[in-house]
Amino acid sequence: MSQAEFFPAEPAVLYTPVWYSDTEREVRLLPLAPGDDKVTPGHGAKRWTVTSLKDGTTVYSGIGPVEIRRPPAAG
């Protein structure tokens, strides 16, 4: 058995702003662990991007700021 079978990777949660509110956040589950994605802040009118470090795909491109966190503890 591999270490991944004993300790499965915990998915990450992406928090992004919504266009209609200054306080609400959109929550999206990401398939990989929190350290597997890179956040690039937008400057000025540029969009924020989240890129997968595993395969280079763009996971998110839009308004910011964005955050990647661990999912809340169950309980």
The 8 nearest C-alpha neighbors of each residue, nearest first, counted from 0:
[[1, 4, 2, 5, 3, 6, 7, 8],
 [0, 2, 3, 4, 5, 6, 7, 8],
 [1, 3, 5, 4, 6, 0, 7, 8],
 [4, 2, 7, 6, 1, 5, 8, 0],
 [3, 5, 2, 1, 6, 7, 0, 8],
 [6, 4, 2, 3, 7, 1, 0, 8],
 [7, 5, 3, 4, 2, 8, 9, 1],
 [6, 8, 3, 4, 5, 9, 2, 10],
 [9, 7, 32, 10, 6, 3, 31, 4],
 [8, 10, 32, 7, 11, 31, 69, 33],
 [11, 9, 32, 31, 30, 29, 8, 33],
 [10, 12, 33, 69, 32, 29, 68, 28],
 [11, 13, 28, 68, 67, 29, 27, 70],
 [12, 14, 67, 27, 26, 66, 28, 15],
 [13, 15, 26, 66, 65, 25, 24, 67],
 [16, 14, 65, 25, 24, 13, 63, 17],
 [17, 15, 24, 25, 63, 23, 18, 62],
 [16, 18, 19, 24, 20, 25, 23, 15],
 [17, 19, 20, 16, 21, 62, 23, 24],
 [18, 20, 17, 21, 23, 16, 22, 24],
 [21, 19, 22, 23, 18, 17, 16, 24],
 [20, 22, 23, 19, 16, 17, 18, 24],
 [21, 23, 20, 24, 16, 17, 19, 18],
 [24, 22, 20, 21, 17, 16, 25, 19],
 [25, 23, 16, 15, 17, 14, 26, 22],
 [24, 26, 15, 14, 16, 17, 27, 23],
 [25, 27, 14, 13, 24, 12, 15, 28],
 [26, 28, 13, 12, 29, 25, 14, 15],
 [29, 27, 12, 11, 13, 30, 26, 10],
 [28, 30, 11, 12, 31, 10, 27, 13],
 [29, 31, 10, 28, 11, 32, 9, 12],
 [32, 30, 10, 29, 35, 11, 33, 8],
 [31, 33, 10, 11, 9, 35, 34, 8],
 [34, 32, 11, 35, 68, 67, 69, 36],
 [35, 33, 32, 36, 37, 31, 11, 52],
 [34, 36, 52, 32, 33, 31, 51, 53],
 [35, 37, 51, 52, 50, 34, 33, 49],
 [36, 38, 50, 49, 51, 39, 52, 35],
 [39, 37, 49, 48, 40, 50, 36, 47],
 [38, 40, 48, 47, 49, 37, 41, 50],
 [41, 39, 47, 38, 42, 48, 64, 46],
 [40, 42, 47, 45, 46, 39, 43, 44],
 [43, 41, 45, 44, 40, 46, 47, 39],
 [42, 44, 45, 41, 46, 40, 47, 62],
 [43, 45, 42, 46, 41, 62, 47, 61],
 [46, 44, 41, 42, 43, 47, 62, 40],
 [47, 45, 41, 61, 62, 60, 48, 44],
 [46, 48, 41, 40, 61, 60, 63, 39],
 [49, 47, 60, 39, 59, 38, 46, 50],
 [48, 50, 38, 59, 58, 37, 57, 39],
 [49, 51, 57, 37, 58, 36, 56, 55],
 [50, 52, 36, 55, 53, 56, 54, 35],
 [51, 53, 36, 35, 55, 54, 50, 37],
 [54, 52, 51, 55, 35, 36, 56, 50],
 [55, 53, 56, 52, 51, 50, 57, 35],
 [56, 54, 51, 52, 50, 53, 57, 58],
 [57, 55, 51, 50, 54, 58, 52, 53],
 [56, 58, 50, 59, 49, 51, 55, 48],
 [57, 59, 49, 50, 56, 51, 60, 48],
 [60, 58, 49, 48, 57, 61, 50, 47],
 [59, 61, 48, 47, 46, 49, 58, 57],
 [62, 60, 46, 47, 59, 63, 48, 45],
 [61, 63, 46, 47, 64, 16, 60, 15],
 [64, 62, 65, 47, 16, 15, 61, 46],
 [63, 65, 62, 15, 16, 66, 47, 40],
 [64, 66, 15, 63, 14, 16, 67, 13],
 [67, 65, 14, 13, 68, 15, 64, 38],
 [68, 66, 13, 12, 33, 14, 11, 65],
 [69, 67, 12, 11, 33, 70, 66, 13],
 [68, 70, 11, 12, 33, 71, 10, 67],
 [69, 71, 12, 11, 68, 72, 10, 9],
 [72, 70, 73, 69, 68, 12, 74, 11],
 [73, 71, 74, 70, 69, 9, 68, 12],
 [74, 72, 71, 70, 69, 9, 10, 12],
 [73, 72, 71, 70, 69, 9, 10, 12]]
